[in-house]
């Protein structure tokens, strides 16, 4: 017992000595934290500034920006460095800012309220793709290690009066300096930040704090009661005309890498042999699944669409269900984002299928036998949605089996920033080659039922950046997102029975020449299936002008 007491007391003494050794006065800690957050955790911001500032902006302006950022963080931590609550809050900020720093610097991610939405709506499986050795080391060195030092550090506070005086001095000195900057370089500041408004989204820590507040404000004001827009939707087709709609929702496929659209590599060898309508100029209504998928199924256009209300508002599936259709959703991605909340759903990842699934993900083939079984058992009008994993990054190499590793060398890691652009593009193109196989297989399955009226729509939710201008993946704010993230593949296939209602040659000509948006999907399906509803807008029906009856 004495031995245990000796070692126990020695341990406590050692910890106490370590705490005292790392003692720091509160005002010095404020300055240290301000410097660390402003510069060590913000290389992405400084890269952004360096790439856009120019000699015409003036030396005083260039010198003042680091000082201004430092002042902002001094003010910030002057409020946060307080007894009891200060340490836990700052430790949390260190960890989050370290992870955000990794994403901004390595993947070119821009943090805004929609990116925060993506984070909150991402499941554990998707998040695990970003947990790599590099990201762990990055967060450990820039987040966890400083957090441990802060835990061990003893913060020495002075009397309340002195603390208030010191922090007031910090605020006053900062205010005087900011005022000086404005007097000397107001024209340069106004011009620079008007032309580069994205800068505020690059300043790590402030960007996600602001974005989280904005996200929760939007969510809290969203209407929660289900909004039924039309309870009277009915099918105008005869009861004997049983038809089937198969909606394939793609993931992160970009149109410019489809050989159907002129890409130099043959990424669509099988679809090229199918009798399809390929819309060459299709655009998504968002750059992330959390926005695009609800928008695809909404009756509203992108400009009218409110993602916060979408999950509680009647969508395409609700409308078809009211009109008498049986609906079923197969899920192999990160969730339906509220679209399938009121219809039967199967998450194939949880099926335990060892043929196509490994650990926490499945390849899209897993849905093919399920699809065929559903079609065999169809006894009424039916809609089947296949939400595919498609080209979900950054683990592109996991999205296809070895047989589809055609383009080499590949990037066989989630740390895509370590790979050459050639390796990233090769791996991504292999995912499209596999998507081509899956889509062609869906068409082949539908073709077995030659007596049925079957319509297949494939549309990706958004595109993908593969390193162009330092951007990877997707999710950039729509206004500044590159075409790589918005130009998507959209494909239509009709069975022989379905083609009796449409001039197929007319549709192919329209698809080659006319632009198409996610906005058109709801109204085109409603129009083609002859659903009578007040939500239908004929001007957004891509079949208009090509109907034969």
Buried (B, 14 or more C-beta within 10 A) or exposed (E): EEEEEEEEEEEEEEEEEEBEEBEBEBBEBBBBBBEBBBBEBBEBBBBBBEEEBEEEBBEEBBEBBEBBBBBBBBBBBBEBBBEEEBBEEBBEBBBBBBBBBBBBBBBBBBBBBBBBBBBEBBEEBBEBBBEBEBBEEBBEEBBBEBBEEBEEBEBEBEEEEEBEEBBEEBBEEBEEBBEEBEEBBEEBBEBBEEEBEBBEBBBBBBBBBBBBEBBEEBBEEBEEEEEEBBEEBEBEBEEEEBBBBBBBBBBBBBBBBBBBBEBEBBBBEBBBEBEBBBBBBBBBBBBBBBBBBBBBBBBBBBEEBBBBBBBBBBBBBBBBBBBBBBBBBBBBBBBBBBBBBBBEBBBBBEBEBEEBBEEEBBBBBBBBEBBBEBBEEBEEBBBBBBBBBBBBBBBBBBBBEEEBBBBEEBBEBBBBBBBEEEBBBBBBBBBBBBBBBBBBBBBEBBBEBEEBBBBBBBBBBBBBBBBEEBBBBBBBBBEEBBEBBBBBBBBBBBBEBBBEBBBBEBBBBBBEEEEBBBBBBBBBBBBBBBBEBEBBBEEBBBBEEBBEE
